[in-house]
Amino acid sequence: MPSVAFYTLGCKVNFYDTEAVWQLFKNEGYEQVDFETTTADVYLINTCTVTNTGDKKSRQIIRRAIRRNPDAIIAVTGCYAQTSPAEILAIEGVDLVIGTQDRDKLMTYISDLHQERKPVNAVRNIMKTREFEELDVPDFAERTRAFLKIQEGCNNFCTFCIIPWSRGLSRSRDPQSVLNQARQLVEAGYKEIVLTGIHTGGYGDDMENYKLSDLIWDLDKIDGLERIRISSIEASQIDEDMIDVLNRSSKMCRHLHIPLQAGDTGVLKRMRRKYTTEEFAEKIKLLHEAMPGVAITTDVIVGFPGETDEMFENGFKFMEEMNFAEMHVFPYSKRTGTPAARMEDQIDDEVKNERVHKLIDLSERMQLEYAKKYVGEVLDIIPEREHKGSEGSGLIMGYSDNYIQVVFEGSVDLVGELCRVKITEAGVNECRGQLVRVLDAKTAPAVMPQALQA
């Protein structure tokens, strides 16, 4: 049986794409082996190009695969493959570069390479692509949350970002195809679906009279689906219809990831973001009204070119006022080929690091404050796995719909089931809880023993 090993760098969309490509190999009779420990016949590296470091790491992994088995077919896909195919083909031992489209043709290329080993550059101009690449993922190894890719590409062209050049312009997956796959996932036992894409909130921008809020209403009607989560949405994409669905759908998770990137309007303008801090604050206020208790998490870039101490302080105060449930903080990193990399007033690394630490401290403080509100409350948790580091101790962990990570006593049989858990202790990254009862479980009594009840 031929074997394939995968290595994925970068974002959740890349991990989804790798799962989709694995289905293609599986259908051709391949077995998947571990990249680090086993020699494979084919190595597929799914690359990232979001930073210059992403490019460098991708090259290192490609070389590692070539060293592991010089006779193997080495195929490279993903964002770095899309933007720099010649650079990758210059690495001796690479057989195929395929970018972020045409992956449905992957097995044909691999079969041709078995006949004749001649390096192939299969990368086309992504900017001309208008169709969503249909690749199904019917199940996810060891996951209780299923990711469902509904959108590809981005039209925003923020000054710090290379992604439109590696993923192309925004294109949406056909609604019927999304719903069919969602039903498949529910049949496979998944209770939660995470809608994902490069610019997920842009779903429907290229369609007539159908947008993300319409898709959510259609997903809402699927029996057996308990939770719908959006991986990320821009403040500018939260319109009245989206607020309405968040308000009325019982399946929408009380958690939204809304990238802020900077808390100062001047910096946002230089980043070419589509909102001011006032507009962002207004959207957040509407969300809290529509969905009481909603956890809003965000991304922030620190030390963008031209960010003065005053702008940083403005941003710090603004983030504090927003009461985020968590912030992902990144120091600005120059990406060759983007306008921001050519801007004057680049910020010193030392200043960046100092600011990053201040914001991480703020994030942890806000995370704890958010979690504390739920001590004593009972939340619905879908356990994902045994608690890391305490295998065999009878502890399992999972997330609430508002994205609080909760660790509690329970059997591994409960993974993937919907459990009601009382929060007993708040922490920064995880909270402790006590199992009250299991809803709709095939593996456990519907009600816990008297002693465990809240």
C-alpha positions in Angstrom: 0.0 0.0 0.0 1.6 3.4 -1.0 2.1 5.9 1.8 1.8 9.6 2.2 3.0 12.0 5.0 1.7 15.5 5.5 3.1 18.6 7.1 0.9 21.6 7.5 2.1 25.1 8.4 -0.1 28.2 9.1 -3.8 28.7 9.7 -6.9 26.6 10.3 -7.8 26.9 6.6 -4.6 25.2 5.7 -5.3 22.4 8.1 -8.7 22.0 6.6 -7.2 21.9 3.1 -4.7 19.2 4.2 -7.6 17.1 5.5 -9.4 17.6 2.1 -6.2 16.5 0.2 -5.9 13.5 2.5 -9.3 12.4 1.3 -8.0 12.4 -2.3 -5.1 10.1 -1.3 -7.3 7.9 0.8 -9.6 7.3 -2.2 -6.6 6.2 -4.2 -5.7 3.6 -1.6 -2.9 5.4 0.2 -2.2 5.1 3.9 -1.2 8.1 6.0 2.0 7.8 8.0 3.7 10.1 10.5 5.9 12.8 8.9 8.6 12.7 11.5 9.0 8.9 12.3 8.1 7.0 9.1 9.5 7.0 5.6 6.7 7.8 3.1 6.4 7.4 -0.7 4.9 10.8 -1.1 5.4 13.9 1.1 3.0 16.8 0.9 4.0 20.0 2.6 1.2 22.6 2.9 3.0 25.9 3.2 2.3 29.3 4.8 3.5 32.8 3.6 1.8 35.1 6.0 5.2 36.3 7.3 8.8 36.0 5.9 9.4 33.5 8.7 6.5 31.3 7.3 8.5 31.1 4.0 11.7 30.2 5.7 10.0 27.5 7.9 8.3 26.1 4.8 11.7 25.7 3.0 13.1 24.0 6.1 10.3 21.4 6.2 10.6 20.8 2.4 14.3 20.0 2.8 13.6 17.8 5.8 11.2 15.7 3.7 13.7 15.4 0.9 16.4 14.2 3.5 13.9 11.7 5.0 13.4 9.9 1.7 15.3 11.2 -1.4 13.3 8.8 -3.6 9.9 10.0 -2.4 7.7 12.3 -4.5 7.9 15.7 -2.8 4.7 17.8 -3.5 4.3 21.4 -2.2 1.0 23.3 -1.9 -0.4 26.2 0.0 0.2 30.0 0.1 4.0 30.1 -0.2 3.7 27.6 -3.1 1.2 30.0 -4.8 3.3 33.2 -4.4 6.8 31.8 -5.0 6.7 28.5 -7.1 10.1 29.2 -8.7 11.8 29.6 -5.4 10.4 26.2 -4.3 11.3 24.5 -7.5 14.9 25.7 -7.1 15.1 23.3 -4.1 16.6 20.2 -5.6 14.3 17.2 -4.9 11.0 19.1 -5.2 8.8 17.3 -7.8 5.5 19.3 -7.8 4.3 22.8 -6.8 0.6 23.3 -6.9 -0.4 26.5 -5.0 -3.9 27.1 -3.5 -6.1 25.9 -6.4 -6.4 22.9 -8.8 -5.8 20.5 -5.9 -8.5 18.2 -7.3 -5.9 17.4 -10.1 -3.2 16.4 -7.5 -3.6 12.7 -8.0 -3.2 12.9 -11.7 0.1 14.9 -11.3 1.3 12.3 -8.8 0.5 9.4 -11.1 2.3 11.2 -14.0 5.3 11.7 -11.7 5.4 7.9 -11.0 5.7 7.5 -14.8 8.2 10.3 -15.4 10.1 12.2 -12.7 10.3 15.7 -14.1 9.6 18.7 -11.8 6.2 20.2 -12.4 5.1 23.8 -11.8 1.3 23.6 -11.7 0.7 27.1 -10.3 -1.7 29.4 -12.2 -2.6 33.1 -11.7 -4.8 33.0 -8.6 -6.2 36.5 -9.4 -8.1 35.1 -12.3 -9.8 32.4 -10.3 -13.5 33.0 -9.6 -14.7 29.5 -8.6 -14.6 28.0 -5.1 -12.5 24.8 -5.1 -14.9 22.0 -4.0 -13.1 19.6 -1.8 -15.1 17.7 0.8 -13.9 16.7 4.3 -16.4 14.1 5.6 -14.6 13.6 9.0 -11.7 15.0 11.1 -9.3 12.7 12.9 -9.6 13.1 16.7 -11.8 16.2 16.6 -15.2 16.8 18.2 -15.6 20.1 16.3 -16.0 19.8 12.5 -14.5 22.6 10.4 -16.5 23.5 7.3 -14.8 25.7 4.7 -17.3 28.0 3.1 -15.2 30.7 1.5 -11.8 31.3 -0.1 -9.7 34.5 -0.8 -10.0 38.1 0.3 -10.7 41.5 -1.3 -9.4 43.7 1.5 -5.7 44.3 0.6 -4.7 45.5 4.1 -1.3 47.1 3.9 0.4 44.5 6.1 -1.1 41.4 4.4 0.1 39.2 1.5 -2.9 36.9 1.6 -5.0 38.2 -1.4 -1.9 37.5 -3.5 -1.7 33.9 -2.3 -5.4 33.1 -2.0 -6.9 35.3 -4.7 -10.1 37.3 -4.5 -13.1 36.3 -2.3 -15.2 33.5 -3.6 -18.0 31.6 -1.8 -18.9 28.0 -1.7 -22.3 27.0 -3.2 -24.9 27.1 -0.4 -26.3 23.7 -1.4 -22.8 22.2 -1.2 -22.3 23.7 2.3 -25.6 22.4 3.6 -24.9 18.9 2.1 -21.6 18.7 3.8 -23.0 20.0 7.1 -25.6 17.2 7.0 -22.8 14.7 6.3 -20.9 15.9 9.3 -23.9 15.7 11.6 -24.5 12.1 10.3 -20.9 11.4 11.2 -21.6 12.4 14.8 -20.4 16.0 14.9 -22.5 18.3 17.1 -20.6 21.5 16.4 -19.6 23.0 13.1 -17.1 25.8 12.7 -17.6 27.9 9.5 -14.2 28.8 8.2 -12.6 30.6 5.4 -9.8 33.1 4.6 -12.4 36.0 5.1 -15.4 34.0 6.4 -17.6 37.1 6.9 -17.2 37.9 3.2 -19.3 34.8 2.3 -21.9 35.8 -0.3 -20.1 38.9 -1.5 -19.9 37.3 -4.9 -23.6 36.0 -4.9 -26.9 37.6 -5.6 -29.2 38.0 -2.6 -27.5 35.4 -0.4 -25.1 36.1 2.4 -23.6 34.6 5.6 -26.7 35.3 7.7 -28.9 33.4 5.1 -26.5 30.5 5.2 -26.7 30.4 9.1 -30.5 30.4 9.0 -30.3 27.4 6.5 -27.8 25.6 8.8 -30.0 26.4 11.8 -32.7 24.1 10.3 -30.4 21.0 10.2 -31.6 18.4 12.8 -28.9 17.1 15.1 -26.6 20.1 14.7 -26.3 21.7 18.2 -23.8 24.5 17.6 -22.7 26.8 14.8 -19.6 28.8 15.3 -18.0 31.4 12.9 -14.2 31.2 12.9 -13.8 34.9 12.3 -15.8 37.9 11.1 -14.9 41.6 10.4 -16.7 44.3 12.3 -17.7 45.9 9.0 -19.5 42.6 8.0 -21.8 42.6 11.0 -25.0 44.1 9.6 -28.6 44.1 10.9 -29.3 40.7 9.4 -26.3 39.2 11.1 -27.3 40.8 14.4 -30.8 39.3 13.9 -29.6 35.7 13.4 -27.2 36.0 16.4 -30.2 37.2 18.4 -32.7 34.6 17.4 -30.8 31.4 16.4 -30.5 29.0 19.4 -27.6 27.2 17.6 -25.2 30.2 17.2 -22.4 30.1 19.7 -22.0 33.0 22.0 -18.5 33.6 20.8 -17.3 35.8 17.9 -13.7 36.4 16.8 -13.6 39.9 15.4 -10.1 41.1 14.4 -9.4 44.7 15.6 -5.7 44.8 14.6 -5.2 48.3 16.2 -7.1 50.4 18.8 -6.2 53.7 17.2 -8.1 55.1 14.2 -4.9 56.6 12.7 -3.1 53.2 12.7 -6.3 51.5 11.3 -6.2 54.0 8.4 -2.6 53.2 7.6 -3.4 49.5 7.8 -6.2 50.2 5.3 -8.8 48.7 7.6 -12.5 49.5 6.8 -13.6 51.0 10.1 -12.7 53.6 12.8 -12.5 52.7 16.5 -15.9 54.4 17.0 -17.5 52.2 14.4 -15.9 49.1 15.9 -17.1 50.0 19.4 -20.7 50.6 18.1 -20.8 47.1 16.5 -19.5 45.5 19.7 -22.2 47.3 21.7 -24.9 46.0 19.3 -23.5 42.4 19.7 -23.6 42.5 23.5 -27.3 43.7 23.3 -28.2 40.9 20.7 -26.3 38.2 22.5 -25.9 38.8 26.3 -22.8 37.1 27.6 -21.1 36.9 24.2 -17.4 36.3 24.3 -15.6 38.5 21.8 -12.1 37.6 21.0 -9.8 39.5 18.7 -6.4 39.9 17.0 -4.1 42.8 17.5 -0.9 43.8 15.7 1.5 45.7 17.8 4.2 48.1 16.6 2.8 48.8 13.1 5.0 51.3 11.2 4.3 54.8 12.6 2.6 53.7 15.8 3.7 56.3 18.4 3.6 55.8 22.2 0.5 57.9 22.2 -1.3 55.8 19.6 -0.3 52.7 21.5 -1.7 54.1 24.8 -4.9 55.1 22.9 -5.2 51.5 21.7 -4.5 50.1 25.1 -7.3 52.1 26.7 -9.7 51.3 23.8 -9.1 47.5 24.2 -9.6 47.8 27.9 -13.0 49.5 27.3 -14.0 46.7 24.8 -13.7 44.1 27.5 -12.5 41.4 25.1 -12.7 37.8 26.4 -9.2 37.2 24.9 -6.8 38.9 22.6 -4.3 37.2 20.2 -1.3 39.6 20.2 1.2 39.7 17.4 4.3 42.0 17.0 4.2 43.6 13.5 6.5 41.7 11.2 7.6 43.0 7.8 6.1 41.0 4.9 8.1 41.5 1.7 5.8 42.6 -1.1 3.3 44.5 1.1 3.0 48.3 1.3 3.6 48.3 5.1 7.0 46.7 4.6 8.1 49.8 2.6 6.7 52.4 5.0 9.0 54.7 6.9 8.8 54.8 10.7 9.4 51.1 11.3 9.3 50.4 15.0 12.2 49.1 17.0 11.9 45.4 18.1 12.6 46.3 21.7 9.7 48.8 21.8 7.5 46.2 20.0 8.3 43.5 22.6 7.6 45.8 25.5 4.2 46.7 24.0 3.4 43.1 23.2 3.9 42.1 26.9 1.7 44.9 28.1 -1.1 43.7 25.9 -0.7 40.1 26.8 -1.0 41.1 30.5 -4.1 43.0 29.6 -5.5 40.0 27.7 -5.0 37.7 30.6 -6.6 40.1 33.0 -9.7 40.4 30.7 -9.8 36.6 30.1 -9.9 36.0 33.9 -12.6 38.8 34.4 -14.7 37.2 31.7 -14.4 33.7 33.1 -15.2 34.9 36.7 -18.7 35.9 35.7 -19.6 32.3 35.1 -18.4 30.8 38.4 -21.5 29.0 39.9 -23.3 28.9 36.5 -24.1 25.8 34.5 -22.8 25.8 30.9 -23.1 23.3 28.0 -19.7 21.7 27.3 -18.7 19.3 24.5 -15.6 17.5 25.8 -12.8 17.2 23.3 -10.2 15.0 24.9 -8.6 13.9 28.1 -7.0 16.9 30.0 -3.4 17.2 28.7 -0.8 16.3 31.3 -3.3 14.4 33.5 -4.0 11.3 31.4 -5.6 8.6 33.4 -6.7 11.0 36.2 -10.3 11.0 35.0 -10.2 14.7 33.9 -11.6 15.7 30.5 -11.7 19.2 28.8 -13.9 20.9 26.4 -15.3 24.3 25.4 -18.5 26.0 26.3 -20.5 27.7 23.5 -19.0 31.1 24.7 -15.5 29.5 24.3 -14.5 29.0 28.0 -12.2 26.1 28.2 -13.4 23.9 31.1 -11.7 20.9 32.8 -13.9 18.6 34.8 -14.1 15.0 36.1 -15.6 12.6 33.6 -15.0 9.5 31.6 -13.4 9.6 28.1 -16.6 8.1 26.8 -18.1 11.6 27.1 -15.9 13.1 24.4 -18.2 14.5 21.7 -21.3 14.4 23.9 -23.2 17.5 25.2 -22.6 17.9 28.9 -24.0 20.3 31.5 -21.2 21.5 33.7 -21.2 23.8 36.7 -18.2 26.2 36.7 -16.5 26.0 40.1 -13.2 28.0 39.6 -12.1 30.6 37.0 -8.6 30.6 35.5 -6.9 32.5 32.7 -6.6 29.7 30.1 -8.9 27.1 31.7 -11.6 26.9 34.3 -12.6 24.0 36.6 -16.1 22.6 36.6 -18.3 19.8 37.9 -20.4 17.6 35.7 -24.1 18.0 36.4 -25.6 15.8 33.7 -25.1 14.5 30.2 -27.6 15.5 27.5 -28.6 13.0 24.8 -25.7 10.7 25.6 -25.5 7.2 24.2 -22.7 6.2 26.6 -23.8 7.6 30.0 -26.9 8.0 32.2 -28.9 11.1 31.3 -28.8 12.2 34.9 -25.7 12.0 37.0 -25.7 10.3 40.5 -27.3 12.4 43.2 -23.9 13.2 44.8 -22.7 15.0 41.6 -25.8 17.1 41.0 -25.4 20.8 41.6 
